[in-house]
């Protein structure tokens, strides 16, 4: 397990370095978001190829993880096509000039490789574990599926809303967005807790660092807190949306 994790981390660092190199001529560090799903999946792929024997959950977790990475990376790539560097990364660039292109190797891409290895640890543990199937596996798969569907539907609803010129400057509060200001992040959080339950079913309870890290990132770092930092200033109607709508966990709208 330790060797597989270390080898997976090394491979993830290598992939992150390749994405960094691609970002330099583009002057766009935000392409790391497109690669994020595959950074997370790399340790699991490496473990599968490296270990002499793999456990009974290997096909399940690789299928779930690959499905997640394909959808997320494809959606981000589609959304980013033709757009400049994401404003979050422009802010990081401005704070770290001069020599940001070099600094981004460790500030952005190296950090993402570290985080991806931690987040992907339940997948590695599930691949390596030989414990038999149990009810917790089924629960984990159901939680993953529910989170995946919620995230995919929320992203599709938001994309449709943004593509309508008549909605320019308005606040999306329809569909799943009526019940949560960030249903896509809630779905993402749920699917990682589902993957952790599968790892826990194999005895790898220690991989709880993965869903905990994702929850903190989605709530306090790159998700809810960061996105809402200036939304109230840019869109005054968002203040009322905050008043009547839960931030994360879906719930009935308040009058």
N, C-alpha and C positions, 0 to 999 in steps of 0.2 A: 504493500500500500504506500509506504513512504517513498520508495523508489518511483512508483507510478506517479505520485503527486509531484515529485521533484522534476521528473522528466516532462510531465505535462506543463509545469510552470515554465520550464526552459523553452518548450515549444511555443507556449503562449507569448513569451517574451519575444521570440523570433518573429512570430506573426505580427505582433504589435510594432516591431521595428520595421517590418516591410510596409505596414500601413503608414507609419511615420514617414518613411522615404517617399511614399506616394503623395503624402500631404504637402511636401515641400514645394514642388512646382505649382501646385494648385493654390498654395497659401490658404489652406483650409484644414485646420486641425479637427473640425467637427466631423470629418469623414470617419473618425474613430467610432462614432455612434453606429454607423452602418456595419462596422466590423464587430461590434460588441457581442452579438449573438455567437459568432464563430470563435471569438476569444474565450467565451465561457465554455463552448463545446470542445475546444481543443484538448484539454486535459482528459476528458472522457474518451475521446478518440484515441489518444496516445495510450491510455491505460488498456483499452480494448486490444490494441495491437501489441502491447508490451507484455501483458500478463500471460503466463502459460495456460491458465484456465480462467474463465470468467464465470460469474454467477448466473442464476436463472433470470435475473432482472435485466440483464444486459440489453436485450433487444427492446424491451419496454422503455427503459430510460433513454436509450439512444433515439428511439422513434419519437418520444415525447420532446426531448431536447432539440432534435433536428427540426421537428415541426415548428417549435417555438422560434428557433433561430431563423428559419426560412421566412416565416411570416414577419417577424420583427425587422430583420435586416431588409427584406424586400419593401416593407412599408416605409421605413426610414429613407431608403434610397429613392423611392418614388417621390416622397414628400420633399426631399432635398434637391432633386434634379433641377438644374438651372438656377438654384438659389445660391446666394453668397454664404460665406462662413456663418454658422449660427451665432446669434448675438451673445450667447453665453461664452462661447469660445473667443469672440472678439474682445469681450471684457477681460478674459484671462490673458489674451495676447497683449492688450494695452497695459495691464498691470506688470507684465514681465518683459517689456522691452528695455534695453536692446537685446538682441540675440535670442528672441523668442523661438525661432525655428529650431535651434539647438536645445534650448531649455524644454521645449515641448516634448522632446524624446523621453524625459523622465517625469515632467510635471503632468503631462497628459497621457501619453501612450504607455510609459512604464507603469504609472499608477493604475491605468485601466487593466493592464496585464495582471497586476497583483490582485485587484478587486475581482477580476474574472476568475482567477484561480480559486479564490475563497468561495465565490458564488457557485462555481461548478463542482465544488467538493462533494455534494450529495450524489452527483452523477458518477464520479469516480468511485466513491464508496459502494454504490449500488452495483457497479460493474464488477468490483473486486470481491464482494461478499458472496458466500456460498450458502447462507441461511435459507431455509425453505420459505416458500410463499406463505403469507398469513393475511388475516383480515385487514391489517394496517396497509398492506399494499393496495387493496381495493379502494380503501378510503383515500389514500394518497392519489390514486389515479382519478378518482371522481373529483377531488378538490382541484387537481391540475386541470382537468377538462373544463370545469366550471369557470376557473380563472381565465383559461385560454379563450373561451367563448366570450366572456364579458369584455376582455381586453380587445379582441378582434372586432366585436360589434361596436364598442365605444369608438374605436379608431375609425371605423367605416362611417359611423354617424357624423363624427367631427369632420372627416374629409369631405363628405357630401355637403355639410353646412358651409365649409370654407370655400367650396367650389361655386357656390351660388353668389353672384355679385350683389344680389339684393340683401344679403346678410352682412355685408361689409360693415365693420364697426360694432356689430351687435354681439350679444352674449349668447353662446350656445347653451340652452336650457331645456332641450327636448330629448326624448328617448331616455337612455340611461343617464344622460347629463341632467335630467330633471331631479334625480335622486342622489347624485353625488357630483361634486365639482371636478372630480378626477376619477371617473369609473375605470378608465384604462389603467391607471396606476393601481387601483384596487384589484383589478383582475391580475395584473402582473405580480402583485404581492401574493395573492392566493395561489397562483400556479407554482410559485417557489416554495410555499409551505407544503403544497401537495407533493412536489418532488422530494422535499425533506422527509415527509412521512414515509415515502417508499424507502429512502435510505435508512430511516429509523426502524422500519420493519426488518431490515437486514442487520440491525444491531448498531448502525452507525449514528447513534444519537448525537455524537460530538459535532456532526456537520450542521447543527442548529445555527452555527455562526453564519451560514449562508442566508437563510430566510431572515434572520435578524438584521444582517447587513443590508439586504435588499429593502426591508421595511424602513430602516433608518434613512437610507439613501432616497427612497421614494417620498418619504414624509418631510425630511429635514435638510437634505443636501441638494440633489439635482432634480427633485420632483416638485411637490406641492409648494414648499416654502419659496424656492427660487422662482418658480413661474408666477406666483402671486405677488412677488415683491413689488412690481410696478404696475400690475394689471389694474389696480384700483385707480391709479393716476391716468393711465391711458384710456380706460373705459369706465367712466363713472357708474354705469349701470351694473358693473361687477360688484359694487358694494352691496346693492340690494340682493344680488345673487348669493353673495356670501351670507347675508343675514338669514336667508330662507333655505339654504341648501347645505347639507353636510359636506365637509371637505373631502372625506375619504370613503368611509363605510357608507354604503347607500342607506337612505332612510326617507321617510315621508317628508315632502317639502313643508316648511313652516309657512303659515299665512302671512 
